[in-house]
């Protein structure tokens, strides 16, 4: 069992290493992608800076909490796209019948699939997120909480993408819905939860999991609450288990395909 | 000893049907219509260890679907499959250590990596140690003459070189059964001949069972002794290539004999009839089409 896990990890590490090697083939594109992602993220913060010169808080958040919010969103989203980028385009793989090569390998299909690609600009997101939180001087405990929530946020974003993508086993053209829902999650995650009330707040906690991926963690980082921390951990685990279960349930319906293709 | 046992294997796909034009598209939203297509319908056969079998048929006959069920890619709707004594639906990962697959139309290799890096990756997938992988790469690159391009990225290789690398990648873990789905598609005659020779050599030296689907008659004639023809998801013929040829030569001779007698022509005794396998297959496919 331990050997199997060790061997599985060895393949994952190799897969991620090869993904990054592929992206690094073109050094200029690699560096510009990373740098422009950092700049792109930073430019939006200017708006918040101006806003906080006019008001003391927005939706119950101070500027420091907005920085936590942006840092955590960028780092979680970045990490999920560095390690598990393929989860975010799973729909397309299912619709076009591209899971065959993973199914004939003696490794966990899901892990092999989702680690088979890396979004290189996500390195910029991760670096930006870490830099932003470090700039807030959260202290050692706060920084560890940030690392923990980056991992839970990554799990929630990846599981959400996986869950939506897996629905393609049953419904066609889920790729569009998957893309839109993920973009919504990321967009909403960069605003304070206090501005959302009623049904929109309900949706952002229970349908699009922004609340558990980012808002709750930011509250815990701003003012520690063990109950909230456990809720986030429990939610991340439950959503991941549900997403994996839906994927494997759907895999039985996988219809493959006969399109000519190459592993790029 | 049998490498593959298949009993009453079936697979049905549900396909959406839509009337033509925009109106049909709108209608399909309100009243979606689906149709069941039986891709494989009660197929049974077995393959001995070390045997080289051609599993052929016209497009859409159910060849690829069968191969995908044998390798654990697709779940059958009914029937029983065992490959090297393992049920692919229950122990897919265990089975993967015993089989190798080459899909001529689908690449398994990472195109930006060199064949060497790819082989190292496949070695890790099959839990080989670095030393074992190195030894196997050495052995296979010698046999498949890959030395000149083993350090060139796959995307810069010719199709023939790439297919050789695909085969080597699928052999890295010494599989007991090799599934080849159109392995020579798009290759020039010389490269085709080389690939066939290598497959034959591998079967001889490592006693690998070969399960081949191909539209190329040369692949079938030069590699396989036994042939299974499928159409509409069912087996229509299971015979040796030799027997099939003899049977058709006899049949043609009888037809000519009957035709000559009918027209009162004299028989040409002693003239041997030479029917190619391609002609035989076209005849079988056509007669199946005509029902």
Interface residues (C-beta under 8 A of the other chain):
Chain A: X3 X7 X10 X11 X14 X15 X18 X21 X22 X25 X99 X100 X101 X103 X104 X105 X106 X107 X108 X172 X252 X254 X255 X256 X258 X259 X260 X261 X262 X263 X264
Chain B: X13 X16 X64 X65 X68 X71 X72 X73 X74 X75 X92 X93 X94 X96 X97 X99 X101 X103 X105 X106 X107 X108 X109 X110 X111 X112 X113 X117 X120 X121 X124 X125 X126 X127
